[in-house]
Each structure stands twice: as C-alpha cells, then as structure tokens.
Amino acid sequence: MDSMKDKFPKIPERIAGLGELAYNLCWSWNPASQDAF
C-alpha cells in the first residue's frame, strides 16, 4: 500500500495526517471516533 506522502507529496507537514485520516474508514463506523468530528 502506498503511503499518504507518496500520494499527496505537497501537503504541509502540519496537516499531513488529514490525508491518512480521509482514507481510514474506521472512524465512520466507530461511535467513539465519530465524536472527534
């Protein structure tokens, strides 16, 4: 699996985790994770 830095190389470091979060669907079905949004 490609890393998010390979797919989105120009994302600033301070928000780089957002790309990985966008492709991690665990938060979509986990109620405790949904509270973060």
C-alpha distance matrix in Angstrom:
0.0 3.8 6.5 9.4 11.6 10.1 10.5 13.8 15.4 18.9 18.7 21.3 20.4 22.6 20.6 17.0 16.2 17.2 14.1 12.0 14.9 15.1 11.8 12.8 15.4 16.9 19.6 20.7 22.2 23.1 26.6 26.6 23.5 25.1 28.0 26.0 26.2
3.8 0.0 3.8 6.5 8.2 6.4 7.1 10.4 11.7 15.3 15.4 18.1 17.5 20.0 18.1 14.5 14.4 15.4 12.1 10.8 14.2 14.2 11.6 13.3 16.3 18.2 20.3 21.5 23.5 24.4 27.6 27.4 24.0 25.5 28.2 25.8 25.8
6.5 3.8 0.0 3.8 5.4 5.4 6.7 8.8 9.8 13.2 12.8 15.1 14.0 16.5 14.8 11.1 11.1 12.6 9.7 8.3 12.0 12.7 10.8 12.2 15.7 17.2 18.8 20.6 22.8 23.2 26.2 25.5 22.1 23.7 26.0 23.4 23.6
9.4 6.5 3.8 0.0 3.8 5.3 5.0 5.8 7.7 10.4 9.5 12.1 11.5 13.7 11.6 8.0 8.4 9.3 6.2 5.9 9.7 10.0 9.0 11.1 14.6 16.5 17.4 19.0 21.7 22.2 24.8 24.2 20.5 21.7 24.0 21.1 21.0
11.6 8.2 5.4 3.8 0.0 3.8 5.5 5.2 4.9 8.0 8.0 10.2 9.6 12.6 11.4 7.8 9.5 11.0 8.5 9.0 12.6 13.2 12.7 14.7 18.3 20.0 20.7 22.5 25.3 25.5 28.0 27.1 23.4 24.7 26.6 23.4 23.4
10.1 6.4 5.4 5.3 3.8 0.0 3.8 5.7 5.6 9.4 10.4 13.2 13.2 16.3 14.9 11.3 12.9 13.9 10.8 11.2 14.9 14.8 13.6 16.1 19.4 21.5 22.6 24.0 26.7 27.3 30.0 29.5 25.9 27.0 29.2 26.3 26.0
10.5 7.1 6.7 5.0 5.5 3.8 0.0 3.8 6.1 9.1 9.7 13.1 13.8 16.4 14.2 11.1 12.5 12.4 8.9 10.0 13.3 12.4 11.4 14.4 17.4 20.0 20.9 21.8 24.7 25.7 28.3 28.2 24.4 25.1 27.5 24.8 24.0
13.8 10.4 8.8 5.8 5.2 5.7 3.8 0.0 3.8 5.7 6.0 9.5 10.9 13.3 11.2 8.5 10.7 10.5 7.5 9.8 12.8 11.9 12.1 15.1 18.1 20.6 20.8 21.9 25.2 25.9 28.1 27.7 23.9 24.4 26.4 23.4 22.5
15.4 11.7 9.8 7.7 4.9 5.6 6.1 3.8 0.0 3.8 5.8 8.5 9.7 12.9 11.8 9.1 12.1 12.7 10.4 12.3 15.5 15.2 15.5 18.1 21.4 23.6 23.8 25.2 28.4 28.8 31.0 30.3 26.5 27.2 29.0 25.7 25.1
18.9 15.3 13.2 10.4 8.0 9.4 9.1 5.7 3.8 0.0 3.8 6.2 8.7 11.5 10.6 9.0 12.6 12.7 11.1 13.8 16.4 16.0 17.0 19.7 22.8 25.0 24.7 26.0 29.4 29.8 31.6 30.8 27.0 27.4 28.9 25.5 24.6
18.7 15.4 12.8 9.5 8.0 10.4 9.7 6.0 5.8 3.8 0.0 3.8 6.4 8.4 6.9 5.7 9.3 9.2 8.4 11.3 13.3 13.2 14.9 17.2 20.2 22.3 21.6 23.1 26.5 26.7 28.2 27.3 23.6 23.9 25.2 21.8 21.0
21.3 18.1 15.1 12.1 10.2 13.2 13.1 9.5 8.5 6.2 3.8 0.0 3.8 5.6 5.8 6.0 9.6 10.2 10.7 13.2 14.8 15.4 17.4 19.2 22.3 23.8 22.8 24.7 28.0 27.8 29.0 27.6 24.1 24.6 25.3 21.7 21.3
20.4 17.5 14.0 11.5 9.6 13.2 13.8 10.9 9.7 8.7 6.4 3.8 0.0 3.8 5.5 4.9 8.0 10.0 10.8 12.3 14.0 15.6 17.2 18.4 21.7 22.7 21.9 24.3 27.3 26.6 28.0 26.2 22.8 23.9 24.4 20.7 21.0
22.6 20.0 16.5 13.7 12.6 16.3 16.4 13.3 12.9 11.5 8.4 5.6 3.8 0.0 3.8 5.8 7.8 9.3 11.4 12.8 13.5 15.3 17.6 18.3 21.3 22.0 20.6 23.1 26.1 25.1 26.0 24.1 20.8 21.8 21.9 18.1 18.4
20.6 18.1 14.8 11.6 11.4 14.9 14.2 11.2 11.8 10.6 6.9 5.8 5.5 3.8 0.0 3.8 5.5 5.7 8.0 10.0 10.4 11.7 14.3 15.2 18.1 19.2 17.7 19.8 23.1 22.5 23.5 22.0 18.5 19.1 19.6 15.9 15.7
17.0 14.5 11.1 8.0 7.8 11.3 11.1 8.5 9.1 9.0 5.7 6.0 4.9 5.8 3.8 0.0 3.8 5.4 6.0 7.6 9.3 10.7 12.4 13.6 16.9 18.1 17.4 19.6 22.7 22.3 23.9 22.5 18.9 19.9 21.0 17.4 17.4
16.2 14.4 11.1 8.4 9.5 12.9 12.5 10.7 12.1 12.6 9.3 9.6 8.0 7.8 5.5 3.8 0.0 3.8 5.5 5.3 6.2 8.7 10.4 10.6 13.9 14.7 13.9 16.5 19.4 18.7 20.4 18.9 15.3 16.6 17.8 14.3 14.8
17.2 15.4 12.6 9.3 11.0 13.9 12.4 10.5 12.7 12.7 9.2 10.2 10.0 9.3 5.7 5.4 3.8 0.0 3.8 5.4 4.9 6.1 8.8 9.8 12.4 13.9 12.6 14.5 17.8 17.7 19.1 18.2 14.4 14.9 16.3 13.0 12.5
14.1 12.1 9.7 6.2 8.5 10.8 8.9 7.5 10.4 11.1 8.4 10.7 10.8 11.4 8.0 6.0 5.5 3.8 0.0 3.8 5.4 5.2 6.7 8.9 11.9 14.0 13.6 15.0 18.3 18.8 20.7 20.3 16.5 16.9 19.0 16.0 15.3
12.0 10.8 8.3 5.9 9.0 11.2 10.0 9.8 12.3 13.8 11.3 13.2 12.3 12.8 10.0 7.6 5.3 5.4 3.8 0.0 3.8 5.4 5.4 6.3 9.9 11.4 11.7 13.7 16.5 16.6 19.0 18.4 14.7 15.8 18.1 15.3 15.3
14.9 14.2 12.0 9.7 12.6 14.9 13.3 12.8 15.5 16.4 13.3 14.8 14.0 13.5 10.4 9.3 6.2 4.9 5.4 3.8 0.0 3.8 5.4 5.0 7.8 9.1 8.4 10.5 13.5 13.5 15.5 15.0 11.2 12.1 14.3 11.7 11.6
15.1 14.2 12.7 10.0 13.2 14.8 12.4 11.9 15.2 16.0 13.2 15.4 15.6 15.3 11.7 10.7 8.7 6.1 5.2 5.4 3.8 0.0 3.8 5.6 7.4 10.0 9.4 10.1 13.6 14.5 16.5 16.8 13.0 12.9 15.6 13.4 12.2
11.8 11.6 10.8 9.0 12.7 13.6 11.4 12.1 15.5 17.0 14.9 17.4 17.2 17.6 14.3 12.4 10.4 8.8 6.7 5.4 5.4 3.8 0.0 3.8 6.1 9.1 9.9 10.5 13.3 14.6 17.3 17.8 14.2 14.7 17.8 15.9 15.2
12.8 13.3 12.2 11.1 14.7 16.1 14.4 15.1 18.1 19.7 17.2 19.2 18.4 18.3 15.2 13.6 10.6 9.8 8.9 6.3 5.0 5.6 3.8 0.0 3.8 5.6 7.0 8.4 10.7 11.4 14.4 14.6 11.2 12.3 15.4 13.9 13.9
15.4 16.3 15.7 14.6 18.3 19.4 17.4 18.1 21.4 22.8 20.2 22.3 21.7 21.3 18.1 16.9 13.9 12.4 11.9 9.9 7.8 7.4 6.1 3.8 0.0 3.8 5.4 5.3 7.4 9.1 12.1 13.2 10.3 10.7 14.3 13.6 13.2
16.9 18.2 17.2 16.5 20.0 21.5 20.0 20.6 23.6 25.0 22.3 23.8 22.7 22.0 19.2 18.1 14.7 13.9 14.0 11.4 9.1 10.0 9.1 5.6 3.8 0.0 3.8 5.5 6.0 6.2 9.7 10.4 7.9 9.4 12.7 12.4 13.0
19.6 20.3 18.8 17.4 20.7 22.6 20.9 20.8 23.8 24.7 21.6 22.8 21.9 20.6 17.7 17.4 13.9 12.6 13.6 11.7 8.4 9.4 9.9 7.0 5.4 3.8 0.0 3.8 5.6 5.2 7.5 8.0 4.9 5.8 9.1 8.8 9.2
20.7 21.5 20.6 19.0 22.5 24.0 21.8 21.9 25.2 26.0 23.1 24.7 24.3 23.1 19.8 19.6 16.5 14.5 15.0 13.7 10.5 10.1 10.5 8.4 5.3 5.5 3.8 0.0 3.8 5.9 7.8 9.8 7.6 6.5 10.3 10.8 10.1
22.2 23.5 22.8 21.7 25.3 26.7 24.7 25.2 28.4 29.4 26.5 28.0 27.3 26.1 23.1 22.7 19.4 17.8 18.3 16.5 13.5 13.6 13.3 10.7 7.4 6.0 5.6 3.8 0.0 3.8 6.2 9.0 8.1 7.7 11.2 12.6 12.5
23.1 24.4 23.2 22.2 25.5 27.3 25.7 25.9 28.8 29.8 26.7 27.8 26.6 25.1 22.5 22.3 18.7 17.7 18.8 16.6 13.5 14.5 14.6 11.4 9.1 6.2 5.2 5.9 3.8 0.0 3.8 5.6 5.3 6.3 9.1 10.6 11.6
26.6 27.6 26.2 24.8 28.0 30.0 28.3 28.1 31.0 31.6 28.2 29.0 28.0 26.0 23.5 23.9 20.4 19.1 20.7 19.0 15.5 16.5 17.3 14.4 12.1 9.7 7.5 7.8 6.2 3.8 0.0 3.8 5.4 5.0 6.6 9.3 10.3
26.6 27.4 25.5 24.2 27.1 29.5 28.2 27.7 30.3 30.8 27.3 27.6 26.2 24.1 22.0 22.5 18.9 18.2 20.3 18.4 15.0 16.8 17.8 14.6 13.2 10.4 8.0 9.8 9.0 5.6 3.8 0.0 3.8 5.5 5.5 7.6 9.9
23.5 24.0 22.1 20.5 23.4 25.9 24.4 23.9 26.5 27.0 23.6 24.1 22.8 20.8 18.5 18.9 15.3 14.4 16.5 14.7 11.2 13.0 14.2 11.2 10.3 7.9 4.9 7.6 8.1 5.3 5.4 3.8 0.0 3.8 5.3 5.6 7.7
25.1 25.5 23.7 21.7 24.7 27.0 25.1 24.4 27.2 27.4 23.9 24.6 23.9 21.8 19.1 19.9 16.6 14.9 16.9 15.8 12.1 12.9 14.7 12.3 10.7 9.4 5.8 6.5 7.7 6.3 5.0 5.5 3.8 0.0 3.8 5.3 5.5
28.0 28.2 26.0 24.0 26.6 29.2 27.5 26.4 29.0 28.9 25.2 25.3 24.4 21.9 19.6 21.0 17.8 16.3 19.0 18.1 14.3 15.6 17.8 15.4 14.3 12.7 9.1 10.3 11.2 9.1 6.6 5.5 5.3 3.8 0.0 3.8 5.3
26.0 25.8 23.4 21.1 23.4 26.3 24.8 23.4 25.7 25.5 21.8 21.7 20.7 18.1 15.9 17.4 14.3 13.0 16.0 15.3 11.7 13.4 15.9 13.9 13.6 12.4 8.8 10.8 12.6 10.6 9.3 7.6 5.6 5.3 3.8 0.0 3.8
26.2 25.8 23.6 21.0 23.4 26.0 24.0 22.5 25.1 24.6 21.0 21.3 21.0 18.4 15.7 17.4 14.8 12.5 15.3 15.3 11.6 12.2 15.2 13.9 13.2 13.0 9.2 10.1 12.5 11.6 10.3 9.9 7.7 5.5 5.3 3.8 0.0
